[in-house]
């Protein structure tokens, strides 16, 4: 994701709460401290397909906002 962001593409990483700090650190280390991290409820693993789809629906407005900002 970091390389795509450096190339000017709209990118983001979806993380759950326990991985937020790691995502922030990795983005900084790889030279893109402004990489958007879209937070979803934890856990993600072990969920049913319907539950994962629900998490995706929750994240969708954030993803669309990111795309709109990048396109402007």
C-alpha positions in Angstrom: 0.0 0.0 0.0 2.8 2.4 0.8 4.3 2.1 -2.6 0.9 2.7 -4.3 0.4 5.7 -2.0 3.8 7.1 -3.0 2.7 6.8 -6.7 -0.3 9.0 -6.0 -3.0 6.3 -6.0 -5.9 6.5 -3.5 -5.0 3.9 -0.9 -5.9 3.0 2.6 -5.4 0.1 5.0 -8.3 -1.4 6.9 -7.3 -2.3 10.5 -9.0 -3.2 13.7 -8.2 -1.5 17.0 -5.4 -3.8 18.2 -3.5 -3.2 14.9 -3.9 0.6 14.7 -0.6 1.5 16.4 1.2 -1.1 14.2 -0.4 0.4 11.1 0.6 3.9 12.1 4.2 2.8 12.8 4.5 0.9 9.5 3.2 3.8 7.5 5.7 6.1 9.1 8.6 3.6 8.6 7.7 3.1 5.0 7.6 6.9 4.3 3.9 7.6 4.1 2.8 8.8 7.5 -0.4 10.2 6.0 -1.6 6.7 4.8 -5.2 6.5 5.8 -6.0 3.7 8.3 -9.7 2.8 8.2 -10.7 1.4 11.6 -13.2 -1.5 11.8 -14.3 -3.3 15.0 -12.2 -6.1 16.3 -12.1 -9.0 15.8 -12.2 -9.7 12.1 -10.9 -13.3 12.1 -13.3 -16.0 13.0 -16.4 -14.1 11.9 -19.1 -15.5 9.6 -19.3 -14.2 6.0 -22.4 -12.1 7.0 -20.5 -10.5 9.9 -17.5 -9.7 7.6 -19.9 -8.2 5.1 -21.4 -6.1 7.9 -18.0 -4.8 8.8 -17.3 -4.0 5.2 -20.6 -2.0 5.0 -19.5 0.0 8.0 -16.2 0.8 6.4 -17.7 1.7 3.0 -18.5 5.4 3.8 -14.9 5.9 4.9 -13.6 4.3 1.7 -15.9 6.4 -0.5 -14.8 9.5 1.4 -11.2 8.7 0.7 -11.8 8.1 -3.0 -13.7 11.4 -3.2 -10.9 13.3 -1.5 -8.3 11.8 -3.8 -10.4 12.6 -6.9 -10.8 16.3 -6.0 
